[in-house]
Amino acid sequence: MEKTTEEKALEIAKLMEDGKGQNVCVLDVAALNSWTDFFVIVTVTSSAHWQGLYRDIREYIADNDLHIHETVNKSPQGNDWNLVDLGTIVVHLMTQEARDFYELERLWHAGRKVK
């Protein structure tokens, strides 16, 4: 039986937690936009940490019918915020400083918090 997008988002969230990602949050934003269904928001502690989590994401998608559409460094300061666009799921790997500054959970507060 094929997994739903929500199940995949929750599995990615679990993978991020297993990789020591902090304050992992999954938001259902499907009703709020036309370009993605779920955000997985994760706090990372360093550039090496985000790279390790990114490697875990790449390994996961190979087995779960997902593809990376784009990886974008969203912060002008460097590696504070890396966005991994998987189409129906967008993973945000952010330092605590970037997460505090951009406040994605507050910005997308109308989204249903899944985790």
C-alpha distances in whole Angstrom, upper triangle without the diagonal:
4,7,9,13,14,12,13,16,17,15,18,21,20,21,24,25,25,27,29,29,31,30,26,26,23,24,22,24,22,25,28,28,26,25,22,20,21,23,23,27,28,32,33,36,37,36,35,33,31,31,29,27,26,26,23,21,22,20,17,17,17,14,12,13,16,19,23,25,28,29,32,35,36,39,42,43,41,37,37,34,32,29,26,24,21,21,19,20,23,24,28,30,33,36,37,40,38,36,39,40,37,36,33,32,35,35,31,32,31,27,25,25,22,23
4,7,9,12,10,10,14,14,13,16,18,18,19,22,23,23,25,27,26,28,28,24,23,20,21,19,21,19,22,25,24,23,22,19,17,17,20,20,24,25,29,30,34,34,34,33,30,28,28,27,24,24,23,21,19,19,18,15,14,15,12,9,10,12,16,19,21,24,25,29,31,32,35,39,40,37,34,34,31,28,25,22,21,17,17,15,16,20,21,25,26,30,33,34,37,35,33,36,37,34,33,30,29,32,32,28,29,28,24,23,23,20,21
4,7,8,6,7,10,11,10,12,15,15,16,18,20,20,22,24,23,25,24,21,19,16,18,16,18,17,20,22,22,21,20,17,14,14,17,17,20,22,26,27,30,31,31,30,28,26,26,25,22,21,21,19,16,18,17,13,12,14,12,8,10,11,15,18,20,22,23,26,29,29,32,36,37,35,31,31,28,26,23,20,19,15,15,13,13,17,18,21,23,27,30,31,34,32,29,32,34,31,29,26,25,28,28,25,26,25,21,19,19,16,17
4,5,5,6,9,10,11,12,14,15,17,19,20,21,23,25,23,24,23,19,18,14,15,13,15,13,16,19,19,18,17,14,11,11,15,15,19,21,25,26,30,31,31,31,28,26,26,25,22,22,22,20,17,19,18,15,14,16,14,10,11,12,15,17,19,21,23,25,28,28,31,34,36,34,31,30,27,25,22,19,17,14,14,11,11,15,17,20,22,25,29,30,32,30,27,30,32,29,27,24,23,26,25,22,23,21,18,16,17,14,16
4,5,5,6,9,10,11,12,14,15,16,18,20,21,23,21,22,21,17,15,12,12,10,12,11,14,16,16,15,14,10,8,8,11,12,16,18,22,23,27,28,28,28,25,23,24,23,20,19,20,18,15,16,17,13,12,15,14,10,10,10,13,15,16,18,19,22,24,24,27,31,32,30,27,27,23,21,18,15,14,11,10,7,8,11,13,16,19,22,26,27,29,26,24,27,28,25,24,20,20,23,22,19,20,19,15,14,15,12,14
4,5,5,6,9,10,10,12,14,15,17,18,20,21,19,20,18,15,13,9,10,8,11,11,14,16,16,16,15,12,8,7,10,10,14,16,20,22,26,28,28,28,25,22,24,23,19,19,21,18,16,18,18,15,14,17,16,13,14,13,16,17,18,20,21,23,25,24,27,31,32,30,27,26,23,21,18,16,15,13,13,9,9,12,13,16,19,21,24,25,28,25,23,25,27,24,22,19,17,21,21,17,18,17,13,12,11,9,11
4,5,5,6,9,10,10,12,14,15,16,18,20,19,20,19,15,14,11,12,12,15,14,17,19,20,20,18,15,12,10,13,12,15,17,21,22,26,28,28,27,24,22,23,22,19,19,20,17,15,17,17,13,13,16,14,11,13,13,16,18,20,21,22,24,26,26,29,33,33,31,28,27,24,22,20,18,17,14,15,12,11,14,14,17,19,22,25,26,29,27,24,27,29,26,24,21,20,23,24,20,21,20,17,15,14,10,11
4,5,5,6,9,10,10,12,14,15,16,19,17,19,18,14,14,11,13,12,15,15,18,19,19,19,17,13,11,10,11,10,14,15,19,20,24,25,25,24,22,20,20,19,16,16,16,14,11,13,13,9,9,12,11,8,10,9,12,14,16,18,18,21,23,24,26,30,31,29,25,25,22,19,17,14,14,11,12,10,8,11,12,15,17,20,23,25,27,25,23,26,28,25,24,20,20,23,23,20,21,21,17,16,15,12,13
4,5,5,6,9,10,11,12,14,15,17,15,16,15,11,10,7,9,9,12,13,16,17,17,17,15,12,9,7,8,7,10,12,16,18,21,23,23,23,20,18,19,18,14,15,16,14,11,14,14,11,11,14,14,11,13,11,13,14,16,17,17,19,21,21,23,27,28,26,23,22,19,17,14,13,12,10,11,9,7,9,9,12,14,17,20,21,24,22,19,22,24,21,20,17,16,20,20,17,18,18,14,13,12,9,10
4,5,5,6,9,10,11,12,14,15,14,15,14,10,9,7,10,11,14,15,18,19,20,20,19,15,12,10,10,8,11,12,16,18,21,23,23,23,20,18,20,19,15,16,17,14,12,16,16,12,13,16,15,13,15,14,17,17,19,20,20,22,23,23,25,29,29,28,24,23,20,19,17,15,16,14,15,13,10,12,11,14,15,18,21,21,24,23,20,23,25,22,21,18,16,20,21,18,19,19,15,13,11,8,8
4,5,5,6,9,10,10,12,14,13,15,15,12,12,10,13,14,17,18,21,22,22,23,21,17,15,12,13,10,13,13,17,18,21,22,23,22,19,17,18,17,13,14,15,11,10,13,12,9,11,14,12,10,13,13,15,16,19,20,19,22,23,24,26,30,30,28,24,24,21,19,17,15,16,14,16,14,11,13,12,15,16,19,21,22,25,24,22,25,27,25,23,20,19,23,24,21,22,22,19,17,15,12,11
4,5,5,6,9,10,10,13,11,13,13,10,11,9,12,14,16,17,21,21,21,21,19,15,14,11,10,8,10,10,14,15,18,19,19,19,16,14,15,13,10,11,12,9,7,11,11,8,9,12,12,10,13,11,13,13,16,17,16,18,20,20,23,26,26,24,20,20,17,15,14,12,13,11,14,13,9,10,9,11,12,15,18,19,22,21,19,22,24,22,21,18,18,21,22,20,21,22,18,17,15,13,11
4,5,5,6,9,10,11,9,10,10,6,7,7,11,13,15,17,20,21,21,22,20,16,14,11,10,6,8,8,11,13,16,18,19,19,15,14,16,14,11,12,14,11,10,14,14,11,13,16,16,14,17,15,17,16,19,19,18,19,20,20,22,26,26,24,20,19,17,16,14,13,14,14,16,14,11,11,9,11,11,14,16,17,20,19,16,19,22,20,18,16,15,19,20,18,19,20,16,15,13,10,8
4,5,5,6,9,10,9,11,11,8,10,10,14,16,19,21,24,24,25,25,23,20,18,14,14,10,12,11,13,14,17,19,20,19,16,15,17,15,11,14,15,11,11,15,14,11,14,17,16,15,18,16,19,19,21,22,20,22,23,23,25,29,28,26,22,21,20,18,18,16,18,16,19,17,14,15,12,14,14,16,18,19,22,22,19,22,25,23,21,19,18,22,23,21,22,23,20,18,15,12,10
4,5,5,6,9,9,11,13,10,12,12,16,18,20,22,25,26,26,26,23,20,19,15,14,11,12,11,13,13,16,17,18,16,13,13,14,11,8,11,11,7,8,11,10,8,11,14,13,13,16,15,17,16,20,20,18,20,21,22,24,27,27,24,20,20,18,17,16,14,16,15,18,17,14,14,12,14,13,16,18,19,22,21,19,23,25,23,22,20,20,24,25,23,24,25,22,21,18,16,13
4,5,5,6,5,8,10,7,10,11,15,17,19,21,25,24,24,25,23,19,18,15,13,9,9,7,9,9,12,14,15,14,10,10,12,10,6,9,11,8,8,12,12,11,13,16,16,16,18,16,17,16,19,19,17,18,18,19,21,24,23,21,17,17,15,14,14,13,15,15,18,17,14,13,10,11,9,12,14,15,18,18,16,19,21,20,19,18,17,21,22,21,22,24,20,20,17,15,13
4,5,5,5,7,8,7,10,12,16,18,21,23,26,26,27,28,25,22,20,17,15,11,11,9,10,10,13,15,17,16,12,12,14,12,10,13,14,11,12,16,15,14,16,19,19,18,21,20,21,20,23,22,20,21,21,22,23,26,25,23,20,18,17,17,17,16,19,19,21,20,17,16,13,13,12,14,15,15,19,19,17,19,22,21,20,19,18,21,23,22,22,24,21,20,17,15,12
4,5,7,10,12,11,14,15,19,21,24,26,29,29,29,30,28,24,23,19,18,14,14,12,13,12,14,16,17,16,12,13,14,11,9,13,13,10,12,15,14,13,16,18,18,18,21,20,21,21,24,24,21,23,23,24,25,28,27,25,21,21,20,19,19,18,21,20,23,22,19,18,15,16,14,16,17,18,22,22,20,23,25,25,23,22,22,25,27,25,26,28,25,23,20,18,15
4,6,9,12,11,14,16,20,22,24,26,30,29,29,30,27,24,23,20,18,14,14,11,11,10,11,13,14,12,8,10,11,8,6,10,10,8,10,13,13,13,16,18,18,18,21,20,20,19,22,22,19,21,20,22,22,25,24,22,18,18,17,16,17,16,19,19,22,22,18,18,14,15,12,14,15,16,20,19,18,21,24,23,22,21,21,25,26,25,26,28,25,24,21,20,17
4,6,10,10,13,16,19,22,25,27,30,29,30,31,28,25,24,21,18,14,13,10,9,8,9,11,13,12,8,10,12,10,9,12,13,12,13,17,16,16,19,21,21,22,24,23,23,22,25,23,21,22,21,22,22,25,23,21,18,17,17,16,18,18,21,21,24,24,20,19,15,15,12,13,13,14,17,18,16,19,21,21,21,20,20,23,25,24,25,27,25,24,21,19,16
4,7,7,10,13,16,19,21,24,27,26,26,28,25,22,21,17,15,11,9,6,6,6,8,11,12,12,8,9,11,10,8,11,13,11,12,16,16,15,18,21,21,21,23,21,21,20,22,21,18,19,18,18,19,22,21,19,15,14,13,13,15,15,18,18,21,21,17,16,12,11,9,10,10,11,15,15,13,16,18,18,17,16,16,20,21,21,21,24,21,21,18,17,14
4,6,9,12,15,19,21,24,26,25,26,28,26,23,22,18,15,12,9,6,5,6,8,12,14,15,11,11,15,14,11,14,17,15,16,19,20,19,21,24,24,23,26,23,24,22,24,23,20,20,19,19,19,22,21,20,16,14,14,15,16,17,20,21,23,22,18,17,13,12,10,10,10,9,13,13,11,13,16,16,15,15,14,17,19,19,19,22,20,20,16,16,13
4,6,10,13,16,18,22,24,23,24,26,24,21,20,16,13,10,8,6,6,9,11,15,17,18,14,14,17,17,14,17,19,17,17,21,22,20,22,25,25,24,26,24,25,23,25,24,21,21,20,19,20,23,22,21,18,15,15,16,16,17,20,21,23,21,18,16,13,12,11,11,11,10,13,13,10,12,15,15,13,13,11,14,17,16,16,19,17,16,13,13,10
4,7,10,14,16,19,21,20,21,23,21,18,17,13,10,7,6,5,7,10,13,16,17,18,14,13,16,16,12,14,17,15,14,18,19,17,18,22,22,20,22,20,21,20,22,21,19,19,19,19,19,23,22,21,18,16,14,15,14,15,17,17,19,18,14,13,10,10,10,11,12,12,15,14,11,14,17,15,13,12,11,15,16,15,15,18,15,14,11,11,8
4,7,10,12,15,18,17,18,20,19,16,14,10,8,6,5,7,9,13,16,19,20,21,17,16,19,18,15,16,19,17,16,19,20,18,19,23,22,20,22,20,21,20,21,21,19,19,20,19,20,24,23,23,20,17,15,15,14,15,16,16,18,16,13,12,10,10,11,12,14,13,16,15,12,14,16,15,12,10,8,12,14,12,12,14,11,11,7,8,5
4,7,9,12,14,14,16,18,16,13,10,7,6,5,6,9,12,15,19,21,22,23,19,17,20,20,16,17,19,17,15,18,20,17,17,21,21,18,19,17,19,18,19,19,19,19,20,19,21,25,25,24,21,19,16,16,14,14,14,14,15,13,10,10,9,10,12,14,17,17,19,17,14,17,19,16,14,11,9,13,14,11,12,13,9,9,6,5,5
4,6,9,11,11,12,15,14,11,8,6,5,7,8,12,15,18,21,23,24,25,22,20,23,23,19,19,22,20,18,21,22,19,19,23,23,20,21,18,20,19,20,20,19,20,21,19,21,25,26,25,22,20,17,17,15,15,15,15,15,12,10,10,10,11,14,15,18,18,20,18,15,17,18,15,13,10,8,11,11,8,9,9,6,6,5,6,7
4,6,8,9,10,12,12,9,6,5,7,9,11,15,18,21,25,27,27,28,25,23,25,25,21,21,24,22,19,22,23,20,19,23,23,19,20,18,19,19,19,20,20,21,22,21,23,27,28,28,25,23,20,19,16,16,15,14,14,10,9,11,12,14,17,19,22,22,23,21,18,20,21,18,16,13,11,13,13,9,10,9,5,5,6,7,10
4,6,5,7,9,9,7,5,5,7,10,12,16,19,22,26,27,27,29,26,23,25,26,22,22,25,23,20,23,25,22,20,24,24,21,21,18,19,19,18,19,19,20,21,19,22,25,27,27,25,23,19,19,16,16,14,14,13,10,10,10,13,14,17,19,22,22,23,20,18,20,20,17,15,11,11,12,11,7,9,8,5,7,9,10,13
4,5,6,7,8,6,4,7,9,13,15,19,22,25,29,30,30,31,29,26,27,28,24,23,26,25,21,23,25,22,20,24,24,20,19,17,19,19,18,19,20,21,23,21,24,28,30,29,27,25,22,21,17,17,14,14,12,9,10,11,14,16,20,21,25,25,27,24,21,24,24,20,19,15,14,16,15,11,13,11,8,9,12,12,15
4,6,8,10,9,8,10,12,16,18,22,25,28,31,33,33,34,32,29,31,31,28,27,30,28,25,27,29,26,24,27,27,24,23,21,22,22,21,22,23,24,26,24,26,29,32,31,30,28,24,24,20,20,18,18,15,12,14,15,18,19,23,24,27,27,28,25,23,25,25,21,19,16,15,16,14,11,12,9,8,9,13,14,17
4,7,9,9,9,10,12,15,17,20,23,26,30,31,31,33,30,27,29,30,27,26,29,28,25,27,29,26,25,28,28,25,24,22,22,22,20,21,22,22,23,21,23,26,29,29,27,25,22,22,19,19,17,17,15,13,14,14,17,17,21,22,25,25,26,23,20,22,22,18,17,13,13,14,11,8,10,8,7,10,13,15,18
4,6,7,8,10,12,15,17,21,24,26,30,30,30,32,30,26,28,29,26,25,28,27,23,25,28,25,23,26,27,24,22,20,20,19,17,18,20,19,21,19,22,25,27,27,26,24,21,20,17,17,15,15,12,11,12,13,16,17,20,22,25,26,26,23,21,23,22,18,18,14,15,16,13,10,13,11,10,13,16,17,19
4,6,8,11,13,17,19,22,25,28,31,32,31,32,31,27,28,30,27,25,27,27,23,24,27,24,22,25,26,22,20,18,18,18,16,17,19,19,22,20,23,26,29,28,27,26,22,21,17,17,14,14,11,10,12,13,16,18,22,23,27,28,28,25,23,26,25,21,21,17,18,19,16,14,17,15,13,16,18,19,22
4,7,10,11,15,17,20,23,25,28,29,27,29,27,24,25,26,23,21,24,24,20,21,23,21,19,22,23,20,18,15,15,14,12,13,15,16,19,17,21,23,26,25,24,23,19,18,14,14,10,11,7,7,9,10,13,15,19,21,24,26,26,23,22,24,23,20,20,16,17,19,16,14,17,16,14,16,18,18,21
4,6,8,11,14,17,20,22,26,27,26,27,25,22,23,24,21,19,22,21,17,18,21,19,16,19,20,17,16,13,13,13,12,13,15,16,18,17,20,24,26,25,23,22,18,16,13,12,9,9,6,4,6,7,11,13,16,19,22,24,25,21,20,23,22,19,18,15,15,18,15,13,16,15,12,14,15,15,17
4,7,10,13,17,20,22,26,27,27,28,25,22,24,24,21,20,22,21,17,19,21,18,16,20,20,16,16,13,15,15,14,16,17,18,21,19,23,26,28,27,25,23,20,18,15,14,11,10,8,5,6,8,11,14,17,19,23,24,25,22,20,23,23,20,19,15,15,17,16,12,14,13,10,11,12,12,14
4,7,10,13,17,19,23,24,24,25,22,19,21,21,18,17,20,18,15,17,19,16,15,19,19,16,16,13,15,14,15,16,16,17,19,18,21,24,26,25,22,21,17,16,13,12,10,10,9,6,5,6,8,11,14,16,20,20,22,20,17,20,21,17,16,12,12,15,14,11,13,13,9,9,10,9,11
4,6,10,13,16,19,21,21,22,19,16,19,19,15,15,18,17,14,17,19,16,15,19,20,17,18,15,15,14,15,15,14,15,16,15,17,21,22,21,19,17,14,13,10,10,10,10,10,9,6,5,6,7,11,13,16,17,19,16,13,16,17,14,13,9,10,13,12,10,12,13,9,10,10,10,11
4,7,10,13,16,18,18,19,16,14,16,16,12,13,16,14,11,15,17,14,14,18,18,16,17,15,15,14,16,15,14,15,16,15,17,21,22,20,17,16,13,12,10,10,10,11,12,11,7,6,5,6,8,11,14,15,17,15,13,16,17,15,13,10,10,14,14,12,14,15,12,12,10,10,9
4,7,10,13,15,16,17,14,12,15,16,12,13,16,15,13,16,18,17,17,21,21,19,21,18,18,16,17,16,14,14,14,14,15,19,19,18,15,13,10,10,9,10,12,13,15,14,11,8,6,5,6,8,11,11,14,11,9,12,14,12,10,8,8,12,13,12,13,15,13,13,11,12,10
4,6,10,12,13,14,11,9,13,13,10,11,14,13,12,16,17,16,17,21,21,20,22,19,19,17,19,17,15,15,14,14,15,19,18,17,13,11,10,10,10,11,14,15,18,17,13,11,8,6,5,6,8,9,12,11,9,12,14,13,12,11,11,15,16,15,16,19,16,17,14,14,12
4,7,9,11,13,10,9,13,13,11,13,16,15,15,18,20,19,20,23,24,23,25,22,22,20,22,20,17,16,15,14,14,18,16,15,12,10,9,11,12,14,17,18,21,21,17,14,11,8,6,5,5,6,9,9,7,10,12,12,12,12,12,15,17,17,18,21,19,19,16,17,14
4,6,8,9,6,6,10,10,9,11,14,13,14,17,18,18,20,23,24,24,25,22,22,20,21,19,16,16,14,14,14,17,15,13,10,9,9,10,12,14,17,19,22,22,18,16,12,10,6,6,5,7,10,10,10,13,14,15,15,15,16,19,20,20,22,24,22,23,20,20,17
4,7,8,6,8,11,11,11,13,15,16,17,19,21,21,23,25,27,27,29,26,25,23,25,22,19,18,16,17,15,18,15,14,11,10,11,13,15,17,21,22,25,26,22,19,16,13,10,8,6,8,10,11,12,14,16,17,17,18,19,21,22,23,24,28,26,26,23,23,20
4,5,5,6,9,10,11,12,14,15,17,19,20,21,23,25,27,27,29,26,25,22,24,21,17,17,14,15,14,16,13,11,8,9,11,12,15,17,20,22,25,26,23,20,16,14,10,9,7,10,11,12,13,16,17,18,19,19,21,24,24,25,27,30,28,29,26,26,23
4,5,5,6,9,10,10,12,14,15,17,19,20,21,23,25,26,27,24,22,19,21,18,14,14,12,14,13,14,12,9,6,8,10,10,13,15,18,21,24,25,22,19,16,14,10,10,9,12,13,13,15,17,18,18,20,20,22,25,25,25,28,30,28,29,27,27,25
4,6,5,6,9,10,11,13,14,15,17,19,20,22,24,25,26,24,22,20,22,20,16,16,14,17,17,18,16,13,10,12,13,12,15,16,20,21,25,26,23,20,17,15,12,12,12,15,16,16,18,20,21,22,23,23,24,27,27,28,30,32,30,31,28,28,25
4,5,5,6,9,10,11,13,14,16,17,19,21,22,23,25,22,21,19,21,19,16,16,15,17,17,19,17,14,11,11,12,12,14,15,18,20,23,24,20,18,14,13,10,10,10,13,15,15,15,18,20,20,21,20,22,25,25,25,27,30,27,28,25,24,21
4,5,5,6,9,10,10,12,14,15,16,19,21,21,22,19,18,16,18,16,12,13,11,13,14,16,15,12,8,9,9,8,11,11,15,16,20,21,17,15,11,10,6,8,9,12,14,13,14,17,18,18,19,18,20,23,23,23,25,27,25,25,23,22,20
4,5,5,6,9,10,11,12,14,15,17,19,20,21,19,17,15,17,15,12,13,12,15,16,18,17,13,10,12,12,10,12,11,15,16,20,21,18,16,13,12,9,12,12,16,18,17,17,21,21,21,22,21,23,26,26,26,28,30,27,28,26,25,23
4,5,5,6,9,10,11,13,15,16,18,19,21,19,18,16,19,17,14,16,16,18,19,21,20,17,13,15,14,13,14,13,17,17,21,22,19,17,14,14,11,13,14,17,19,19,19,22,23,23,23,22,24,27,27,27,29,31,28,28,25,24,22
4,5,5,6,9,10,10,12,15,16,16,18,16,16,14,17,16,13,15,15,17,18,21,20,17,13,14,13,11,12,11,14,14,18,19,15,14,10,11,8,11,13,15,18,17,17,20,22,21,21,19,20,24,24,23,25,27,24,24,22,21,18
4,5,5,6,9,10,11,13,15,15,17,14,13,11,14,12,10,12,12,15,17,19,19,16,12,14,12,9,10,8,11,12,16,17,14,12,9,10,8,12,14,17,19,17,17,21,22,21,21,20,21,24,24,23,26,27,24,25,23,22,20
4,5,5,6,9,10,11,13,15,16,14,13,12,15,14,12,15,16,18,20,23,22,19,15,17,16,13,13,11,14,14,18,19,16,15,13,14,12,15,17,20,23,21,21,25,26,24,25,23,25,28,28,27,29,31,27,28,25,24,22
4,5,5,6,9,10,12,13,15,13,13,13,16,16,14,17,18,20,22,25,24,21,17,19,17,14,14,12,14,14,17,18,15,15,12,14,12,16,18,20,23,22,21,24,26,24,25,23,23,27,27,26,28,29,26,25,23,21,19
4,5,5,6,9,10,10,12,10,10,9,13,13,11,14,16,18,20,23,23,20,17,18,16,13,12,9,11,10,13,14,11,11,9,12,11,15,17,20,22,21,20,23,25,23,23,20,21,25,25,23,25,26,23,23,21,19,18
4,5,5,6,9,10,11,9,8,8,12,12,11,15,17,19,22,24,25,21,18,20,17,14,13,10,11,10,14,15,13,13,12,14,14,17,20,23,25,23,23,26,27,25,26,23,24,28,27,26,28,29,26,26,24,23,22
4,6,6,7,9,11,10,11,11,15,16,15,18,20,23,25,28,28,24,21,22,21,17,17,13,15,13,16,17,15,16,14,17,16,20,22,25,27,26,25,29,30,28,28,26,27,30,30,28,30,31,28,27,26,23,22
4,5,6,6,9,8,10,11,15,16,15,19,21,23,25,28,28,25,22,23,21,17,16,13,14,11,15,15,13,14,13,16,16,19,22,24,27,25,24,28,29,27,27,24,24,28,28,26,28,28,25,24,22,20,19
4,5,5,6,5,6,8,12,13,14,17,20,22,25,28,28,25,22,23,20,17,15,11,11,9,12,12,11,12,12,16,16,20,23,26,28,26,25,28,29,27,27,24,24,28,27,25,27,28,24,24,23,20,20
4,6,7,7,8,10,13,15,16,20,22,24,27,30,31,27,24,26,23,20,18,14,14,12,14,15,15,16,16,19,19,23,26,29,31,29,28,32,33,30,30,27,28,32,31,29,31,31,28,27,26,24,24
4,6,8,10,13,16,18,19,23,25,27,30,33,33,30,27,28,25,22,20,17,17,13,16,16,15,17,17,21,21,25,28,30,33,30,29,33,34,32,31,28,29,32,32,29,31,31,28,27,26,23,23
4,6,9,12,15,17,18,22,24,26,29,32,33,30,27,27,24,21,19,15,15,11,13,13,12,15,15,19,20,24,27,29,32,29,28,31,32,30,29,26,26,30,29,26,28,28,24,24,23,20,20
4,7,10,13,16,17,21,24,25,29,32,33,30,27,28,25,22,19,15,14,10,11,11,12,15,16,20,21,25,28,30,33,30,29,32,33,30,30,27,27,30,29,27,29,28,25,24,24,21,22
4,7,9,12,14,17,20,22,25,28,29,27,24,25,21,18,15,12,10,6,8,9,9,11,12,16,18,21,25,27,29,27,25,29,30,27,27,23,24,27,26,24,26,26,22,22,22,20,21
4,6,9,11,15,18,20,23,26,27,24,22,23,20,16,14,10,8,6,8,10,10,11,12,16,17,21,24,27,29,26,25,29,29,26,26,23,25,28,26,24,27,27,24,24,24,22,23
4,6,7,11,14,16,19,22,23,21,18,20,17,13,10,7,6,5,7,10,10,9,10,13,14,18,21,24,25,22,22,26,26,23,24,21,23,26,24,22,26,26,23,24,23,22,22
4,7,10,14,15,19,21,23,21,19,20,17,13,11,8,5,6,6,10,10,10,12,14,16,19,22,25,26,23,23,26,26,23,24,21,23,25,23,22,25,25,23,24,24,23,24
4,6,10,12,15,17,19,17,15,17,14,10,8,6,5,7,9,12,12,10,11,12,14,16,19,23,23,20,20,24,23,20,22,19,22,24,22,21,25,25,23,24,24,24,24
4,7,9,12,15,16,14,12,13,11,7,6,5,6,9,11,14,12,10,9,10,11,13,16,19,20,17,18,21,20,18,20,18,20,23,21,21,24,25,23,24,24,24,23
4,6,9,11,13,11,10,11,8,6,5,7,8,12,13,16,14,11,11,10,10,12,15,18,18,14,16,19,18,16,18,16,19,21,19,19,23,24,22,25,24,24,24
4,6,8,9,7,6,8,6,5,6,9,11,15,17,19,17,13,12,10,10,10,12,15,15,12,14,17,15,14,17,16,19,21,19,20,23,25,23,26,25,25,24
4,7,9,8,8,8,5,6,7,10,12,16,17,19,17,13,12,9,10,9,12,14,13,10,12,14,13,11,14,13,16,18,16,17,20,22,21,24,23,24,23
4,5,6,7,6,5,8,10,13,15,19,21,22,20,16,15,12,11,9,10,13,11,8,11,13,11,10,13,14,17,18,17,18,21,24,23,26,24,26,25
4,6,8,8,9,11,13,16,18,22,23,25,23,19,18,15,15,13,13,15,13,11,14,15,13,13,16,17,21,21,20,22,25,27,26,29,28,30,29
4,7,7,9,11,14,18,20,24,26,27,25,21,19,16,14,12,11,14,11,10,13,15,12,13,17,18,21,22,21,23,26,29,28,30,29,30,29
4,6,8,9,13,15,18,22,24,26,23,19,17,14,12,11,11,14,12,11,14,16,14,15,18,18,22,23,22,24,26,29,28,30,28,29,28
4,6,6,10,13,16,19,22,23,20,17,14,12,9,8,8,12,11,10,12,15,14,14,17,17,20,22,21,22,25,27,26,28,26,27,25
4,7,10,13,16,19,22,23,20,16,14,10,8,5,5,8,8,6,9,11,11,11,13,14,17,18,18,19,22,25,23,25,23,24,23
4,7,10,13,16,18,19,16,12,10,7,6,4,7,10,9,6,8,11,11,10,12,11,14,16,16,17,19,22,20,22,21,22,20
4,7,10,13,15,17,14,10,8,6,5,6,9,13,13,10,11,15,14,13,15,13,16,19,17,18,21,23,21,22,21,21,20
4,6,10,12,13,11,7,6,5,6,8,12,15,15,12,12,16,16,13,14,12,15,18,16,16,19,20,18,20,19,19,19
4,6,9,11,8,6,5,6,8,11,15,17,19,16,15,19,19,16,18,15,17,20,19,17,21,22,19,20,19,19,19
4,6,8,7,5,6,9,11,14,18,20,21,18,18,21,21,18,19,15,17,20,18,17,20,21,18,19,19,19,19
4,6,5,6,8,11,13,17,20,23,24,21,20,24,24,21,21,18,19,22,21,18,21,22,18,19,19,18,19
4,5,7,10,13,16,19,23,25,26,23,22,25,25,21,22,18,19,22,20,18,21,20,17,18,19,18,20
4,7,10,13,16,19,23,25,26,23,21,25,25,21,21,17,18,21,19,16,19,18,15,15,16,15,17
4,6,10,13,16,20,21,23,20,18,22,22,19,18,15,15,18,17,15,17,17,14,14,14,13,14
4,6,10,13,16,18,20,17,15,19,19,16,16,12,14,17,15,13,16,17,14,15,15,14,15
4,6,10,13,15,17,14,13,17,17,15,15,12,13,16,16,14,17,18,15,16,15,14,14
4,6,10,12,13,11,9,13,14,11,12,9,11,14,14,13,16,18,15,17,15,15,15
4,7,10,12,10,9,13,14,12,13,12,13,16,16,16,18,21,19,20,17,18,16
4,6,8,6,6,9,10,10,11,10,13,15,15,16,18,21,19,20,18,19,17
4,5,5,6,9,10,11,12,13,14,16,17,18,20,23,22,23,20,21,19
4,6,5,6,9,10,10,12,13,15,16,18,19,22,21,22,19,21,18
4,5,5,6,9,10,12,14,15,16,18,19,23,22,24,22,23,21
4,5,5,6,8,10,12,13,14,16,17,21,20,22,20,22,20
4,5,5,6,7,9,10,11,13,14,18,17,19,16,18,17
4,6,5,9,10,10,12,14,15,18,18,20,18,20,19
4,6,9,11,11,11,14,15,19,19,21,20,22,21
4,6,9,9,8,11,13,16,16,19,17,20,19
4,6,5,6,9,10,13,13,16,14,17,16
4,5,5,6,8,11,11,13,12,15,14
4,6,5,6,9,8,10,9,12,12
4,5,5,8,10,12,11,15,15
4,6,8,9,12,13,16,17
4,5,6,9,10,13,14
4,5,8,8,12,13
4,6,9,12,14
4,6,9,11
4,6,9
4,6
4
